């Protein structure tokens, strides 16, 4: 497990590399969000792995979910958007 000091140094290096490579106008918040996305916490990683494992088990039991078109139709009805 990384210490706060190690994470801060990793973030600093990330920002320096982004600012140098991208010539970005990104805000500190945007850079932090991007860094968090690319470097999830151990807890978030564990949650994601568990969710994927659960989805695989659902699939093995024959659950295939809902077709995307059904969700789209439901959202259109909910928000009063006419079908095209």
PASEBA-1860 file (N, C-alpha, C; in nm, 3 decimals):
! residues 84
1> XXXXXXXX> 0.085/-0.118/0.000/0.000/0.000/0.000/0.090/0.124/0.000 ~ 0.061/0.214/-0.089/0.140/0.337/-0.101/0.105/0.433/0.012 ~ 0.205/0.501/0.058/0.181/0.604/0.160/0.135/0.731/0.091 ~ 0.080/0.822/0.171/0.033/0.950/0.116/0.150/1.024/0.049 ~ 0.266/1.016/0.108/0.383/1.083/0.051/0.419/1.023/-0.085 ~ 0.412/0.890/-0.096/0.442/0.825/-0.224/0.338/0.861/-0.330 ~ 0.212/0.863/-0.290/0.106/0.899/-0.385/0.122/1.043/-0.432 ~ 0.156/1.131/-0.341/0.175/1.270/-0.377/0.290/1.284/-0.477
9> XXXXXXXX> 0.398/1.211/-0.455/0.511/1.215/-0.548/0.472/1.158/-0.684 ~ 0.394/1.050/-0.683/0.347/0.992/-0.810/0.259/1.092/-0.885 ~ 0.172/1.160/-0.812/0.086/1.259/-0.875/0.169/1.375/-0.930 ~ 0.267/1.420/-0.854/0.355/1.529/-0.899/0.423/1.491/-1.030 ~ 0.476/1.369/-1.037/0.543/1.322/-1.158/0.443/1.313/-1.275 ~ 0.322/1.269/-1.246/0.219/1.260/-1.348/0.189/1.399/-1.405 ~ 0.171/1.497/-1.316/0.140/1.634/-1.360/0.254/1.690/-1.444 ~ 0.375/1.671/-1.399/0.491/1.721/-1.474/0.496/1.658/-1.613
17> XXXXXXXX> 0.472/1.528/-1.621/0.477/1.461/-1.751/0.363/1.508/-1.842 ~ 0.244/1.528/-1.785/0.130/1.576/-1.864/0.152/1.717/-1.914 ~ 0.199/1.802/-1.827/0.219/1.941/-1.865/0.327/1.952/-1.972 ~ 0.429/1.869/-1.963/0.536/1.871/-2.061/0.497/1.809/-2.193 ~ 0.422/1.699/-2.188/0.389/1.625/-2.309/0.270/1.685/-2.384 ~ 0.170/1.728/-2.312/0.046/1.771/-2.377/0.037/1.920/-2.401 ~ 0.120/1.996/-2.336/0.105/2.142/-2.337/-0.041/2.175/-2.305 ~ -0.091/2.109/-2.204/-0.233/2.117/-2.170/-0.267/2.241/-2.090
25> XXXXXXXX> -0.391/2.283/-2.104/-0.444/2.392/-2.022/-0.532/2.336/-1.912 ~ -0.517/2.206/-1.883/-0.602/2.140/-1.785/-0.584/2.202/-1.647 ~ -0.694/2.206/-1.575/-0.690/2.256/-1.437/-0.632/2.148/-1.347 ~ -0.598/2.186/-1.227/-0.548/2.091/-1.129/-0.653/1.983/-1.102 ~ -0.778/2.024/-1.090/-0.886/1.927/-1.067/-0.896/1.827/-1.183 ~ -0.886/1.876/-1.306/-0.894/1.788/-1.422/-0.776/1.691/-1.424 ~ -0.658/1.742/-1.392/-0.540/1.654/-1.387/-0.555/1.549/-1.278 ~ -0.608/1.590/-1.163/-0.627/1.494/-1.054/-0.729/1.387/-1.094
33> XXXXXXXX> -0.840/1.429/-1.157/-0.940/1.333/-1.202/-0.880/1.233/-1.300 ~ -0.800/1.282/-1.392/-0.736/1.194/-1.490/-0.639/1.098/-1.421 ~ -0.562/1.150/-1.327/-0.467/1.066/-1.254/-0.541/0.959/-1.174 ~ -0.651/0.997/-1.110/-0.731/0.902/-1.031/-0.787/0.795/-1.123 ~ -0.830/0.837/-1.243/-0.884/0.740/-1.339/-0.776/0.640/-1.380 ~ -0.656/0.688/-1.402/-0.547/0.602/-1.446/-0.482/0.526/-1.331 ~ -0.504/0.571/-1.207/-0.443/0.510/-1.089/-0.548/0.490/-0.980 ~ -0.641/0.396/-1.001/-0.747/0.379/-0.902/-0.692/0.328/-0.770
41> XXXXXXXX> -0.763/0.359/-0.663/-0.723/0.311/-0.531/-0.736/0.159/-0.527 ~ -0.670/0.099/-0.431/-0.679/-0.046/-0.416/-0.823/-0.089/-0.391 ~ -0.896/-0.007/-0.315/-1.036/-0.039/-0.285/-1.122/-0.035/-0.411 ~ -1.104/0.069/-0.492/-1.181/0.080/-0.615/-1.146/-0.033/-0.711 ~ -1.018/-0.067/-0.718/-0.974/-0.178/-0.803/-1.042/-0.308/-0.757 ~ -1.044/-0.332/-0.627/-1.107/-0.453/-0.574/-1.257/-0.455/-0.604 ~ -1.324/-0.339/-0.592/-1.467/-0.330/-0.624/-1.490/-0.363/-0.771 ~ -1.406/-0.309/-0.859/-1.422/-0.333/-1.003/-1.401/-0.481/-1.036
49> XXXXXXXX> -1.301/-0.543/-0.975/-1.274/-0.685/-0.999/-1.393/-0.769/-0.951 ~ -1.448/-0.736/-0.833/-1.563/-0.809/-0.780/-1.685/-0.793/-0.871 ~ -1.707/-0.672/-0.922/-1.821/-0.648/-1.011/-1.807/-0.727/-1.141 ~ -1.687/-0.733/-1.194/-1.664/-0.809/-1.317/-1.686/-0.958/-1.291 ~ -1.634/-1.007/-1.179/-1.651/-1.149/-1.144/-1.799/-1.182/-1.128 ~ -1.875/-1.094/-1.064/-2.019/-1.116/-1.046/-2.090/-1.118/-1.181 ~ -2.051/-1.029/-1.271/-2.112/-1.026/-1.405/-2.082/-1.154/-1.482 ~ -1.962/-1.205/-1.468/-1.926/-1.331/-1.535/-2.010/-1.445/-1.480
57> XXXXXXXX> -2.029/-1.449/-1.349/-2.112/-1.553/-1.289/-2.257/-1.541/-1.337 ~ -2.309/-1.419/-1.345/-2.444/-1.397/-1.397/-2.455/-1.452/-1.539 ~ -2.356/-1.422/-1.621/-2.355/-1.468/-1.759/-2.355/-1.621/-1.766 ~ -2.273/-1.684/-1.680/-2.266/-1.830/-1.677/-2.400/-1.891/-1.637 ~ -2.478/-1.821/-1.555/-2.609/-1.870/-1.512/-2.717/-1.838/-1.616 ~ -2.679/-1.777/-1.725/-2.774/-1.751/-1.832/-2.833/-1.612/-1.833 ~ -2.797/-1.529/-1.737/-2.849/-1.392/-1.736/-2.775/-1.311/-1.842 ~ -2.852/-1.255/-1.932/-2.790/-1.179/-2.042/-2.822/-1.031/-2.033
65> XXXXXXXX> -2.892/-0.989/-1.929/-2.921/-0.847/-1.914/-3.032/-0.802/-2.005 ~ -3.038/-0.674/-2.025/-3.141/-0.613/-2.108/-3.076/-0.555/-2.233 ~ -3.144/-0.567/-2.344/-3.092/-0.510/-2.468/-3.082/-0.358/-2.456 ~ -2.978/-0.301/-2.512/-2.957/-0.156/-2.504/-3.076/-0.080/-2.561 ~ -3.137/-0.131/-2.665/-3.252/-0.065/-2.726/-3.369/-0.053/-2.631 ~ -3.385/-0.152/-2.543/-3.492/-0.146/-2.444/-3.467/-0.033/-2.344 ~ -3.343/-0.017/-2.304/-3.308/0.093/-2.214/-3.331/0.227/-2.282 ~ -3.293/0.235/-2.408/-3.311/0.360/-2.482/-3.458/0.397/-2.491
73> XXXXXXXX> -3.542/0.299/-2.523/-3.686/0.324/-2.534/-3.742/0.369/-2.399 ~ -3.698/0.304/-2.292/-3.746/0.340/-2.158/-3.706/0.483/-2.124 ~ -3.583/0.523/-2.154/-3.538/0.659/-2.126/-3.614/0.761/-2.210 ~ -3.640/0.728/-2.337/-3.719/0.819/-2.420/-3.857/0.841/-2.361 ~ -3.921/0.733/-2.318/-4.053/0.746/-2.256/-4.045/0.829/-2.128 ~ -3.947/0.799/-2.046/-3.932/0.868/-1.917/-3.913/1.019/-1.935 ~ -3.836/1.058/-2.037/-3.806/1.200/-2.057/-3.890/1.265/-2.166 ~ -3.987/1.191/-2.218/-4.077/1.248/-2.318/-4.010/1.279/-2.450
81> XXXX> -3.911/1.199/-2.486/-3.840/1.221/-2.612/-3.904/1.132/-2.719 ~ -3.948/1.191/-2.829/-4.012/1.108/-2.933/-3.910/1.016/-2.999 ~ -3.961/0.901/-3.043/-3.872/0.806/-3.114/-3.845/0.860/-3.253 ~ -3.724/0.843/-3.299/-3.691/0.896/-3.431/-3.718/0.800/-3.542
END
